[in-house]
Amino acid sequence: QVQLVGSGGGLVQAGGSLRLSCAASGVIYSKNVMGWYRQAPGKQRELVATITSGGSTNYADSVTGRFTISRDNTKNTVYLQMNSLKPEDTAVYFCNLDLRSATGVNYWGQGTQVTVSL
């Protein structure tokens, strides 16, 4: 049983910073992709950033240069450092663990709210 527990969301003013964390537990497998997605009210869930177990990263154009994804494989934890936040970054952020190459299953955390005010 895989579980993802995220934390670190909150309310911040535009231009501020937040750091999200997500710890995975259970049978993780050494090769995987962890990432963050977000969903704003009335919109579809979208990719924010992903990172492979080898450290390769991928970012949405809208966050490139402002957000940084990282991971600690010894703790099975992924982080998202969000700087220069904008009101349009307001959304529920979901942690993701992609094990489809090993088990065919994609796992999601419970979501954490990020609200950026003017």
Z-matrix of the N, CA and C atoms (Angstrom, degrees):
N
C 1 1.459
C 2 1.523 1 109.21
N 3 1.318 2 116.47 1 121.38
C 4 1.458 3 121.82 2 178.80
C 5 1.518 4 109.08 3 -97.46
N 6 1.329 5 115.73 4 134.40
C 7 1.460 6 120.91 5 174.69
C 8 1.516 7 109.52 6 -127.86
N 9 1.328 8 115.29 7 143.25
C 10 1.455 9 122.09 8 176.00
C 11 1.516 10 107.89 9 -121.95
N 12 1.332 11 116.52 10 125.92
C 13 1.457 12 121.16 11 -179.45
C 14 1.518 13 108.41 12 -122.68
N 15 1.317 14 114.23 13 113.90
C 16 1.447 15 120.26 14 -177.84
C 17 1.514 16 112.58 15 -101.42
N 18 1.326 17 115.93 16 158.72
C 19 1.463 18 121.57 17 177.42
C 20 1.516 19 109.58 18 -157.92
N 21 1.330 20 115.84 19 166.66
C 22 1.447 21 120.69 20 171.73
C 23 1.511 22 116.25 21 109.46
N 24 1.308 23 118.24 22 -2.87
C 25 1.454 24 119.03 23 178.73
C 26 1.511 25 112.07 24 -71.89
N 27 1.336 26 116.26 25 178.57
C 28 1.451 27 119.73 26 178.77
C 29 1.504 28 112.19 27 158.64
N 30 1.325 29 114.65 28 -165.71
C 31 1.459 30 122.75 29 -178.96
C 32 1.524 31 108.54 30 -107.45
N 33 1.323 32 116.09 31 131.63
C 34 1.464 33 120.97 32 -179.73
C 35 1.523 34 108.85 33 -144.28
N 36 1.313 35 116.16 34 152.51
C 37 1.464 36 120.09 35 176.83
C 38 1.525 37 110.24 36 -79.75
N 39 1.297 38 115.60 37 155.21
C 40 1.469 39 120.45 38 177.35
C 41 1.526 40 109.68 39 -55.29
N 42 1.335 41 114.71 40 137.47
C 43 1.448 42 120.22 41 -176.37
C 44 1.509 43 113.92 42 92.74
N 45 1.314 44 116.39 43 -11.82
C 46 1.463 45 121.13 44 -178.65
C 47 1.513 46 112.91 45 -83.78
N 48 1.326 47 114.56 46 -174.36
C 49 1.462 48 121.16 47 -176.43
C 50 1.523 49 111.07 48 -131.76
N 51 1.307 50 115.26 49 151.66
C 52 1.460 51 123.13 50 171.89
C 53 1.516 52 108.21 51 -143.17
N 54 1.323 53 115.54 52 154.66
C 55 1.462 54 120.46 53 175.47
C 56 1.521 55 109.01 54 -127.23
N 57 1.324 56 115.11 55 123.17
C 58 1.456 57 121.60 56 176.92
C 59 1.527 58 109.80 57 -98.27
N 60 1.323 59 115.12 58 146.42
C 61 1.462 60 121.01 59 175.79
C 62 1.519 61 108.92 60 -130.49
N 63 1.315 62 116.12 61 151.67
C 64 1.458 63 120.86 62 176.57
C 65 1.514 64 109.06 63 -148.89
N 66 1.325 65 115.77 64 120.21
C 67 1.455 66 121.37 65 -179.33
C 68 1.520 67 110.05 66 -105.00
N 69 1.319 68 115.67 67 131.94
C 70 1.460 69 121.85 68 178.68
C 71 1.521 70 109.71 69 -102.83
N 72 1.326 71 115.67 70 141.32
C 73 1.459 72 120.71 71 176.38
C 74 1.523 73 109.09 72 -133.77
N 75 1.340 74 115.84 73 157.95
C 76 1.453 75 120.46 74 -177.67
C 77 1.522 76 110.38 75 106.47
N 78 1.312 77 115.90 76 -158.33
C 79 1.465 78 121.02 77 -179.46
C 80 1.520 79 107.64 78 -84.71
N 81 1.327 80 115.80 79 104.99
C 82 1.457 81 121.61 80 -170.52
C 83 1.514 82 112.22 81 -95.13
N 84 1.307 83 119.32 82 -33.72
C 85 1.462 84 126.34 83 -170.80
C 86 1.522 85 110.38 84 70.05
N 87 1.310 86 115.36 85 145.51
C 88 1.464 87 120.08 86 -173.19
C 89 1.525 88 111.98 87 -72.74
N 90 1.341 89 116.70 88 -32.07
C 91 1.459 90 119.50 89 179.51
C 92 1.521 91 108.84 90 -101.65
N 93 1.320 92 116.34 91 115.60
C 94 1.458 93 119.94 92 -179.68
C 95 1.515 94 109.50 93 -158.68
N 96 1.296 95 115.20 94 173.21
C 97 1.461 96 121.42 95 175.55
C 98 1.520 97 107.27 96 -124.90
N 99 1.307 98 116.43 97 128.05
C 100 1.457 99 120.87 98 174.99
C 101 1.518 100 108.10 99 -112.83
N 102 1.311 101 115.69 100 152.04
C 103 1.446 102 117.36 101 -177.20
C 104 1.514 103 113.62 102 -165.24
N 105 1.309 104 113.45 103 179.64
C 106 1.462 105 122.39 104 177.31
C 107 1.519 106 109.17 105 -127.84
N 108 1.308 107 114.97 106 136.22
C 109 1.454 108 122.95 107 173.99
C 110 1.524 109 106.86 108 -126.26
N 111 1.313 110 116.42 109 163.65
C 112 1.460 111 119.04 110 178.38
C 113 1.524 112 110.55 111 -142.06
N 114 1.324 113 113.61 112 154.84
C 115 1.458 114 119.52 113 178.97
C 116 1.517 115 108.82 114 -139.11
N 117 1.324 116 115.02 115 117.15
C 118 1.456 117 121.55 116 176.89
C 119 1.524 118 108.64 117 -90.55
N 120 1.340 119 118.00 118 158.06
C 121 1.468 120 120.35 119 -179.62
C 122 1.528 121 111.59 120 -56.03
N 123 1.311 122 116.07 121 129.81
C 124 1.447 123 121.48 122 177.86
C 125 1.514 124 114.95 123 77.73
N 126 1.318 125 117.17 124 5.68
C 127 1.459 126 120.80 125 -178.40
C 128 1.525 127 110.93 126 -122.27
N 129 1.323 128 115.38 127 162.80
C 130 1.459 129 120.05 128 177.66
C 131 1.528 130 110.12 129 -78.93
N 132 1.315 131 114.54 130 157.11
C 133 1.458 132 120.08 131 175.26
C 134 1.531 133 108.35 132 -66.02
N 135 1.336 134 116.08 133 136.51
C 136 1.451 135 120.47 134 -177.96
C 137 1.514 136 111.12 135 -131.82
N 138 1.323 137 114.34 136 153.84
C 139 1.450 138 121.31 137 177.40
C 140 1.529 139 110.49 138 -66.70
N 141 1.322 140 116.41 139 137.16
C 142 1.455 141 121.67 140 170.08
C 143 1.531 142 109.23 141 -105.51
N 144 1.334 143 115.37 142 -56.68
C 145 1.472 144 119.77 143 -179.46
C 146 1.522 145 109.28 144 -164.23
N 147 1.330 146 115.42 145 150.26
C 148 1.459 147 121.46 146 174.41
C 149 1.515 148 109.75 147 -132.88
N 150 1.335 149 114.70 148 158.41
C 151 1.461 150 120.83 149 177.22
C 152 1.522 151 108.32 150 -145.74
N 153 1.323 152 116.14 151 131.77
C 154 1.463 153 120.17 152 179.37
C 155 1.527 154 109.78 153 -82.55
N 156 1.324 155 115.69 154 168.23
C 157 1.454 156 119.91 155 177.91
C 158 1.525 157 111.26 156 -64.01
N 159 1.341 158 116.15 157 -20.30
C 160 1.456 159 120.19 158 176.55
C 161 1.516 160 113.96 159 -88.35
N 162 1.344 161 116.24 160 -5.69
C 163 1.455 162 119.91 161 175.14
C 164 1.522 163 116.10 162 101.17
N 165 1.323 164 118.06 163 2.13
C 166 1.461 165 120.27 164 177.30
C 167 1.522 166 109.72 165 -74.13
N 168 1.326 167 115.83 166 135.59
C 169 1.462 168 120.81 167 -175.28
C 170 1.528 169 111.98 168 -117.68
N 171 1.331 170 113.91 169 157.19
C 172 1.449 171 122.14 170 177.20
C 173 1.520 172 107.39 171 -144.50
N 174 1.339 173 117.19 172 134.85
C 175 1.452 174 121.51 173 -176.81
C 176 1.525 175 111.04 174 -127.55
N 177 1.316 176 116.03 175 149.44
C 178 1.447 177 120.87 176 167.84
C 179 1.521 178 107.94 177 -68.55
N 180 1.325 179 115.69 178 147.15
C 181 1.474 180 119.76 179 -179.41
C 182 1.529 181 111.25 180 -57.82
N 183 1.318 182 116.15 181 -35.04
C 184 1.464 183 120.49 182 -174.34
C 185 1.535 184 113.23 183 -68.21
N 186 1.327 185 117.95 184 -17.78
C 187 1.463 186 120.00 185 -177.79
C 188 1.523 187 112.62 186 -115.88
N 189 1.305 188 116.96 187 -6.58
C 190 1.463 189 120.29 188 -178.72
C 191 1.522 190 110.40 189 -58.49
N 192 1.338 191 114.90 190 130.79
C 193 1.460 192 120.33 191 -179.37
C 194 1.517 193 113.44 192 90.15
N 195 1.326 194 117.12 193 -13.18
C 196 1.475 195 119.98 194 179.92
C 197 1.535 196 111.33 195 -115.48
N 198 1.317 197 117.34 196 -34.78
C 199 1.463 198 122.47 197 -177.96
C 200 1.520 199 109.28 198 -108.20
N 201 1.338 200 115.02 199 147.62
C 202 1.456 201 120.96 200 175.84
C 203 1.523 202 109.52 201 -133.33
N 204 1.328 203 115.63 202 125.04
C 205 1.464 204 120.81 203 176.65
C 206 1.519 205 108.97 204 -99.47
N 207 1.325 206 115.70 205 141.20
C 208 1.465 207 120.69 206 177.49
C 209 1.524 208 108.30 207 -148.66
N 210 1.317 209 115.78 208 169.58
C 211 1.460 210 118.79 209 179.52
C 212 1.517 211 110.63 210 -149.53
N 213 1.313 212 114.07 211 155.22
C 214 1.459 213 121.41 212 174.04
C 215 1.523 214 106.44 213 -120.30
N 216 1.319 215 116.17 214 103.54
C 217 1.461 216 120.15 215 -175.11
C 218 1.535 217 112.13 216 -67.67
N 219 1.325 218 117.57 217 -24.14
C 220 1.464 219 119.81 218 178.83
C 221 1.529 220 110.97 219 -70.94
N 222 1.335 221 115.89 220 -23.20
C 223 1.471 222 121.09 221 -179.85
C 224 1.524 223 112.17 222 -110.87
N 225 1.343 224 117.08 223 1.24
C 226 1.472 225 121.19 224 -176.25
C 227 1.522 226 111.21 225 49.95
N 228 1.312 227 115.23 226 44.66
C 229 1.462 228 121.65 227 -175.42
C 230 1.520 229 110.14 228 -124.74
N 231 1.330 230 114.78 229 138.76
C 232 1.458 231 121.31 230 176.36
C 233 1.529 232 108.07 231 -117.28
N 234 1.325 233 115.40 232 145.33
C 235 1.455 234 121.91 233 -177.38
C 236 1.529 235 109.51 234 -124.58
N 237 1.323 236 114.91 235 153.73
C 238 1.458 237 120.58 236 172.80
C 239 1.522 238 107.43 237 -134.96
N 240 1.321 239 115.74 238 108.15
C 241 1.454 240 121.21 239 175.27
C 242 1.518 241 108.08 240 -89.08
N 243 1.320 242 115.98 241 120.10
C 244 1.465 243 121.43 242 -176.07
C 245 1.525 244 108.67 243 -114.99
N 246 1.310 245 115.73 244 114.76
C 247 1.462 246 122.00 245 178.37
C 248 1.522 247 110.31 246 -114.78
N 249 1.310 248 115.70 247 164.23
C 250 1.475 249 121.68 248 178.69
C 251 1.525 250 110.87 249 49.01
N 252 1.304 251 115.58 250 48.59
C 253 1.460 252 120.14 251 -176.41
C 254 1.514 253 111.86 252 -65.47
N 255 1.334 254 114.48 253 145.79
C 256 1.451 255 122.62 254 -179.13
C 257 1.531 256 109.27 255 -120.50
N 258 1.326 257 118.01 256 156.69
C 259 1.469 258 119.29 257 177.19
C 260 1.529 259 112.71 258 -55.35
N 261 1.318 260 117.20 259 -32.10
C 262 1.470 261 119.73 260 179.88
C 263 1.529 262 113.20 261 -72.22
N 264 1.324 263 117.51 262 -5.97
C 265 1.465 264 120.65 263 173.58
C 266 1.529 265 111.48 264 -83.55
N 267 1.327 266 116.96 265 -6.01
C 268 1.459 267 121.11 266 179.20
C 269 1.524 268 110.12 267 -62.16
N 270 1.333 269 115.97 268 125.02
C 271 1.458 270 122.06 269 -176.97
C 272 1.518 271 109.18 270 -178.47
N 273 1.323 272 114.86 271 171.09
C 274 1.460 273 120.35 272 166.45
C 275 1.522 274 107.20 273 -88.95
N 276 1.315 275 115.92 274 126.70
C 277 1.458 276 121.61 275 -177.77
C 278 1.527 277 109.19 276 -101.40
N 279 1.328 278 115.08 277 128.98
C 280 1.458 279 121.98 278 -177.40
C 281 1.523 280 110.20 279 -113.65
N 282 1.317 281 114.80 280 131.33
C 283 1.457 282 120.67 281 172.71
C 284 1.532 283 108.52 282 -80.67
N 285 1.328 284 116.20 283 145.84
C 286 1.454 285 120.85 284 -178.54
C 287 1.522 286 110.86 285 -134.12
N 288 1.324 287 115.59 286 139.83
C 289 1.466 288 121.83 287 173.26
C 290 1.523 289 106.58 288 -125.69
N 291 1.308 290 115.30 289 112.61
C 292 1.470 291 121.17 290 -176.57
C 293 1.518 292 109.11 291 -96.26
N 294 1.334 293 115.15 292 107.57
C 295 1.459 294 120.87 293 177.15
C 296 1.523 295 110.77 294 -113.35
N 297 1.332 296 116.25 295 23.71
C 298 1.459 297 118.66 296 -174.81
C 299 1.522 298 112.69 297 -63.47
N 300 1.335 299 117.16 298 -28.71
C 301 1.469 300 118.65 299 179.82
C 302 1.524 301 111.10 300 -71.04
N 303 1.332 302 117.38 301 -26.28
C 304 1.468 303 120.78 302 -177.65
C 305 1.519 304 112.24 303 -98.71
N 306 1.320 305 116.41 304 -42.54
C 307 1.464 306 120.49 305 -173.15
C 308 1.513 307 114.06 306 -125.96
N 309 1.334 308 117.00 307 -9.93
C 310 1.459 309 120.04 308 -177.20
C 311 1.509 310 113.53 309 81.83
N 312 1.343 311 117.51 310 9.25
C 313 1.461 312 120.94 311 -175.01
C 314 1.524 313 110.55 312 -117.11
N 315 1.328 314 114.17 313 141.16
C 316 1.456 315 123.82 314 175.59
C 317 1.526 316 107.33 315 -112.74
N 318 1.340 317 118.18 316 127.18
C 319 1.459 318 121.62 317 -176.11
C 320 1.520 319 111.09 318 -110.34
N 321 1.353 320 114.69 319 147.37
C 322 1.460 321 121.18 320 -178.81
C 323 1.515 322 110.51 321 -127.18
N 324 1.346 323 115.70 322 143.82
C 325 1.443 324 121.00 323 170.95
C 326 1.522 325 110.25 324 -80.58
N 327 1.316 326 115.61 325 -179.48
C 328 1.464 327 120.48 326 -173.00
C 329 1.508 328 113.00 327 -81.23
N 330 1.308 329 118.93 328 -12.39
C 331 1.455 330 122.05 329 179.91
C 332 1.513 331 112.05 330 92.56
N 333 1.326 332 115.44 331 142.64
C 334 1.465 333 121.01 332 177.73
C 335 1.527 334 108.22 333 -135.54
N 336 1.321 335 116.27 334 134.98
C 337 1.464 336 121.14 335 -175.15
C 338 1.519 337 111.00 336 -80.57
N 339 1.318 338 115.13 337 131.54
C 340 1.465 339 122.24 338 171.51
C 341 1.523 340 107.19 339 -120.11
N 342 1.325 341 116.22 340 123.06
C 343 1.458 342 121.44 341 -179.96
C 344 1.516 343 108.77 342 -124.32
N 345 1.325 344 115.58 343 124.56
C 346 1.466 345 121.52 344 -179.98
C 347 1.522 346 107.97 345 -113.82
N 348 1.317 347 115.90 346 119.64
C 349 1.463 348 120.98 347 -178.55
C 350 1.523 349 111.01 348 -100.61
N 351 1.305 350 115.44 349 159.20
C 352 1.474 351 120.57 350 179.43
C 353 1.517 352 110.69 351 -72.40
